């Protein structure tokens, strides 16, 4: 029987997915939540985030399409882009002038969509850890 998820559950799933330490753990988690009807995707990111915000948003859109979380249309692409941009704005202040590496995770259940960015930002071994989260609603498929 499929559990009903609301926006906080979907956000929690995106955060947990972003926190997975390996590709294997990521795939296992995606499979486990898929059994409950949650669609998810993740993609690694890195580099100078403040000068590549558009690339971060594009990677979220492409990962979401490839994993079947969303379809290629302007409404769904816009929802991913909006949630990803919201997540980026929450981390960009700490990222100014520094490089970072981490993961974008996307989770969707019905009309609820969350994008989480989890990364390490810093210089040499002087790193800070940041997390950003965005949410949007989509019409049901």
C-alpha positions, -999 to +999 in steps of 0.1 A: +000+000+000+013+034-010+019+059+018+006+095+011+033+121+012+029+158+018+054+186+011+074+181+043+079+144+035+090+152+000+115+178+013+128+152+038+133+127+010+153+153-011+174+162+019+181+125+027+190+118-009+214+148-010+231+135+021+239+101+006+277+096+007+281+073-024+265+066-057+255+032-045+238+046-014+221+071-036+207+044-059+196+023-030+177+052-014+161+062-047+149+025-051+136+024-015+115+056-018+102+046-053+084+018-036+063+045-018+056+063-050+083+090-046+103+098-077+138+111-072+170+120-089+204+133-079+234+148-097+269+159-085+279+196-088+311+214-082+332+245-090+326+282-086+289+282-077+283+319-078+295+322-114+277+290-126+242+293-111+227+287-145+246+255-148+234+243-114+198+249-125+203+232-158+218+202-142+188+199-119+164+201-149+183+175-169+187+151-140+150+154-132+140+146-168+165+117-172+152+101-140+115+105-150+108+129-121+095+155-145+088+156-182+102+181-207+077+209-207+078+245-196+056+241-165+077+212-151+110+227-162+100+260-145+091+242-113+125+225-111+143+258-121+124+278-095+130+253-067+167+249-077+171+287-078+156+290-043+180+264-030+210+282-046+200+315-032+202+300+003+238+289-002+252+316-025+262+341+003+286+316+018+299+306-017+310+340-029+346+337-041+350+301-031+347+267-048+323+240-037+314+204-044+283+184-035+250+172-048+217+184-060+188+161-051+152+162-065+122+144-050+086+144-062+054+129-050+023+139-069+021+177-069+050+182-043+085+188-056+116+196-036+152+204-046+180+202-021+216+213-026+241+199-001+278+209-005+311+217+010+324+252+002+358+265+009+395+270+002+420+242+007+410+223+039+391+253+053+356+242+043+321+251+054+290+229+048+259+244+034+224+232+025+197+249+005+161+237-001+134+248-025+098+236-029+073+240-057+039+226-065+031+210-099-002+199-114-007+162-112+003+143-143 
